[in-house]
């Protein structure tokens, strides 16, 4: 009898021969590629060493007796081989790399599945059935539900007061999702934040609809609205309306507002850019179809179109903001600065989209400037929806100033003109005046970037930094001598005075935009919250002496209010009605202050809280001085964790407000995760599955980290 082709490799001692009548649907000559052969498909086993057939049934076979009788020396080979394989695998661990996005898209294809089956079953003799889609989905749902129960338990046990962020994102398949995150400090002063929902929100996104969704989410999570310190949202009217309807204190994202001031002043509308550039670039064709914006690299067309919609919406928002804020004179004064920024933007776009230009710029850095290839830099593109991107673009251009000079020198040679025939007459070399303008602009914009990054932190308190940061920005914008250090090396140049005048006008324009955007915010923010950060409490440089004393009095009242069961009644004030009791703290914290009379010390709880505050300020002043003996306070959470027993009343207020965030970075992060889940090739995912996938992606590792830190 002719033995048919085996489904196992010939170097193995025992082979299983499939039944010729198997219903696998695979022809005998292609059995070695069959994806679904199992042990029960075998008609008999075949020993390649003595060339005999062995009876084989899954429940009762003679393979082991045959091996023990005729080949006992070969029985011990499996374990050493396993050890060798393990050792070889251990040697390769250092070379393991992450799977790319393109490779991830291949894993569901039939060809890849057959290849895995061939490797595991045909070559490795290991039956590893790949999970089906329904099984995978079931596993995701089960894990997501278990994770929700765990997080709900964590919130119930350790969350007292909390803040939330909310935002809306539209996927490439035109489905909209609302993101909801919670932030709080647990009883051990550990900061916690969770992504509670990324839920589909169909229909027109009115303030009423958004408020209803947020209300449902809070009810499902058993969150008491009375203990919500703040809702952080964007500046859209619908989100503002939703905050009012929901009945919680709500403020716009500070990082978004700061970006709006900078980008609104310096960015041109895309349609204007295209009109101005059309004459010079009509005949130019890019070598590669690469995204203008760095964060768009490798995005499918559908997703790029969605991002482009966001940019257009951001540009409209900025234009509206400028029209409401700046006079026509101020707009005209900014045009010269915008033109300079636009010149560097055009250069950055070219070197990002042209592989020929990018390669030449890299070659100049490595060959002409002796920069190692791994340290060679490329251009960065400003994007209206990307925070701090304008400064990053200009800083990169300044770093590449020498390389750009060499490039334009090369462009003036015959060889350079032959290589860049399409652009040598269209690219404009920045003048010395342009370089000075950009250096001054970087000096002006750098504080905005520092503040937005500082306020976007997640593992340290950001709410106490709001007023000090805004006051610091305002002080910077009012400084008329801010450009002197940059301009000094160019003081003898003919263009220096003109540049100085233009930059002073730019500074004044940004100050107008800043004042318009943040004047009310700086008034409404409770000044005393900064006292809760021991790094700031010792100095409070952003407050005058009278403001400092007022803030201390307000902090004492807020501490006493939180420590006692009833609102203290001060002389000269009437007892609030039952209807007003719930609003007392909110009115107190957000600007409608009640002044404490001269004999407030007669209230025992107020007296106790005032003494506690005095001890606290004395200690943090000692901890934060500049002497060599004192250690600087690094993290306020760690400080309060070790000192809460000494300041029991103040620690309650600290726990409440140090968990309040100043930006909606958490929601932005969720949308980044959602964009990786709902791609152009996976845009048909059901909203419930998207909800579970994003929930797991955002919270699984965080939950593991929190559990390990307990």
Secondary structure, 3 states (H helix, E strand, C coil): CCCCCCCCCCCCCEEEEECCCCCCCCCHHHHHHCCCCCHHHEEEEEECCCCEEEECCCCCCCHHHHHHHHCHHHCCHHHHHHHHHHHHHHHHHHHCCCCCHHHHCCCCCHHHHHHHHHHHHHHCCCCCCCCCHHHHHHHHHHHHHHHHHHHHHHHHHHCCCEEEEEEEEECCCCCEEEEEEEEEECCCCCEEEEEEEEEECCCCCCHHHHHHHHHHHHHHCCCCHHHEEEEEECCCHHHHHHHHHHCCCEEECHHHHHHHHHHHHHCCCHHHHHHHHHHHHCCCCCCCCCCCCHHHCCCCHHHHHHHHHHHHHHHHHHHHHHHHHCCHHHHHHHHHHHHHHHHHHHHHHHHHHCHHHHHHHHHHHHHHCCCCHHHCCCCCCCCCCCCCHHHHHHHHHHHCHHHHHHHHHHHCCHHHHHHCCCCCCCCCCCCHHHHHHHHHHHHHHHHHHHHHHHHCCCCCCCCCHHHHHHHHHHHHHCCCCCCHHHHHHHCCCCCHHHHHHHHHHHHHHHHHHHHHHHHHHHHHCCHHHHHHCHHHHCCCCCCCHHHHHHHHHHHHHHHHHHHCCCCCCCCCCCCCCHHHHCCHHHHHHCCCCCCCCCCHHHCHHHHHHHHHHHHHHHHHHHHCCCCCCCCCCCCHHHHHHHHCCCCHHHHHHHHHHHCCCCCCHHHHHHHHHHHHHCCHHHCCCCHHHHHHHHHHHHHHHHHHHHHHHC
